[in-house]
Amino acid sequence: MSSFDSFFRAHGRDLTAYLRRRTATEADAQEILQESYARILGYGYGDSRPPEVWKSLLYRIATNLAISQQRMNRVRNVSAQCPLDEVELPSDTPSQERQIAAEQELALIRAAIEALTPKCRKVFLLSRVHQRTYPEIARLCGISVKMVEKYMSQALASMRGAIGSWP
């Protein structure tokens, strides 16, 4: 096996440089280099053939592996891919700016609700918070459905005004 070690050392550096020119990354070149030497061993390196034959076969194997890898990369569109650690993935949690904006918007809505008349506020909260229908609200408050509609219109206009004035 020592003759293979000397063969590996004699041609490894040149073959690596050759593969670097034919592959996308250093890792690809190293992978093909290792596979090429493994295949040479599989072909029975050390037979009665001269070293020039083995060198030629080694370069032919490496070239074929590089071409095969290029074909696979084209099919997979590897050039359009980037490492996952370089990708900024979207988060389900809102950004700090969005959280602050939401808190400010909520404060405006609360202030607008507090500014409503007590009856209007009660009708609005029964509708939006407690999910009651207009006839149920009318019955609970002892007013007509038309009056519930009027209070809801006032409350919604107040909300639109509060949020609309917000930058």
C-alpha atoms as one frame of an Amber mdcrd trajectory, in Angstrom:
protein
   0.000   0.000   0.000   3.022   2.306   0.358   3.203   2.619  -3.443  -0.400
   3.915  -3.374   0.556   6.441  -0.675   3.382   7.743  -2.839   1.017   7.791
  -5.855  -1.517   9.760  -3.770   1.124  12.264  -2.614   2.610  12.617  -6.080
  -0.676  13.481  -7.797  -2.936  14.779  -5.019  -1.926  18.436  -5.165  -2.075
  18.691  -8.965  -5.387  16.831  -9.144  -6.863  19.095  -6.447  -5.851  22.192
  -8.433  -7.306  20.606 -11.576 -10.607  19.899  -9.777 -10.837  23.378  -8.230
 -11.065  24.798 -11.735 -13.890  22.415 -12.597 -16.031  22.523  -9.449 -18.082
  25.152  -7.648 -16.500  24.833  -4.219 -13.401  23.562  -2.481 -15.543  20.982
  -0.709 -16.741  19.646  -4.077 -13.151  19.364  -5.302 -12.099  17.479  -2.160
 -15.079  15.144  -2.390 -14.319  14.290  -6.015 -10.626  13.837  -5.182 -11.433
  11.284  -2.474 -13.959   9.477  -4.673 -11.450   9.337  -7.535  -8.813   7.679
  -5.357 -11.381   5.270  -3.941 -12.346   4.229  -7.465  -8.700   3.778  -8.493
  -8.324   1.357  -5.597 -11.475  -0.383  -6.778  -9.924  -0.846 -10.214  -7.020
  -2.697  -8.614  -4.276  -0.111  -8.376  -0.847  -1.724  -8.291  -1.401  -4.263
 -11.048   1.232  -4.696 -13.655   0.210  -1.475 -15.364   2.674   1.438 -15.362
   2.012   4.559 -13.154   1.251   6.706 -16.243  -1.769   4.524 -16.995  -3.021
   4.939 -13.430  -2.472   8.708 -13.555  -4.404   8.959 -16.814  -7.206   6.811
 -15.383  -7.251   8.919 -12.197  -7.721  12.157 -14.183 -10.373  10.548 -16.404
 -12.316   9.384 -13.304 -12.007  12.824 -11.679 -13.120  14.589 -14.868 -16.140
  12.304 -15.247 -17.115  12.814 -11.594 -16.822  16.604 -11.974 -18.992  16.560
 -15.109 -21.534  14.349 -13.367 -21.632  16.680 -10.388 -22.119  19.712 -12.662
 -25.078  17.977 -14.307 -26.633  17.174 -10.938 -26.091  20.749  -9.750 -27.809
  22.086 -12.859 -30.779  19.799 -12.296 -30.984  20.847  -8.642 -30.236  24.489
  -9.542 -27.548  24.658  -6.865 -26.248  28.009  -8.106 -29.537  29.646  -7.053
 -29.303  28.153  -3.581 -27.474  29.624  -0.627 -26.511  28.159   2.732 -29.338
  28.088   5.262 -27.289  29.950   7.856 -27.124  32.927   5.453 -30.897  33.091
   5.036 -32.863  35.367   7.309 -35.998  33.402   8.057 -39.222  35.243   8.793
 -40.436  34.973  12.332 -43.968  34.456  13.554 -43.387  37.000  16.280 -43.918
  40.605  15.236 -40.954  42.935  15.142 -40.330  45.265  18.053 -41.467  48.218
  15.936 -44.729  46.438  15.098 -45.320  45.576  18.766 -44.834  49.209  19.806
 -47.102  50.419  16.990 -49.790  47.917  18.037 -49.575  49.053  21.654 -49.927
  52.686  20.577 -52.891  51.843  18.341 -54.527  49.903  21.179 -54.062  52.880
  23.506 -55.804  55.124  20.948 -58.708  52.675  20.651 -59.047  52.428  24.427
 -59.090  56.208  24.686 -61.725  56.407  21.957 -63.873  53.822  23.785 -63.521
  55.721  27.044 -64.568  58.919  25.267 -67.881  57.346  24.165 -71.038  58.074
  26.107 -71.857  55.340  28.633 -74.786  53.927  26.599 -72.795  54.013  23.363
 -69.795  52.347  25.073 -72.066  49.618  26.515 -73.621  48.892  23.112 -70.194
  48.810  21.428 -68.658  46.481  24.023 -71.656  44.141  23.963 -71.335  43.911
  20.191 -67.550  43.686  19.761 -66.349  42.111  22.996 -69.275  39.921  24.015
 -70.329  39.127  20.433 -74.019  39.880  20.985 -76.420  40.470  18.102 -78.189
  43.799  17.681 -81.582  42.378  18.812 -79.947  40.902  21.941 -78.255  44.229
  22.722 -81.544  46.079  22.222 -83.275  43.720  24.643 -80.446  43.930  27.243
 -80.284  47.744  27.105 -84.022  48.339  26.759 -83.632  50.260  23.495 -84.694
  49.694  19.901 -82.553  47.915  17.312 -82.462  51.214  15.399 -80.888  52.887
  18.443 -78.301  50.068  18.684 -77.420  50.713  15.037 -77.094  54.444  15.747
 -74.799  53.842  18.764 -72.677  51.387  16.764 -72.337  53.920  13.932 -71.185
  56.559  16.427 -68.731  54.156  18.093 -67.249  52.981  14.785 -66.926  56.543
  13.533 -65.103  57.407  16.747 -62.724  54.433  16.246 -62.045  55.411  12.634
 -61.378  58.976  13.738 -58.957  57.852  16.455 -57.049  55.488  14.197 -57.296
  57.734  11.137 -55.588  60.584  12.969 -52.784  58.261  14.012 -49.706  58.387
  11.753
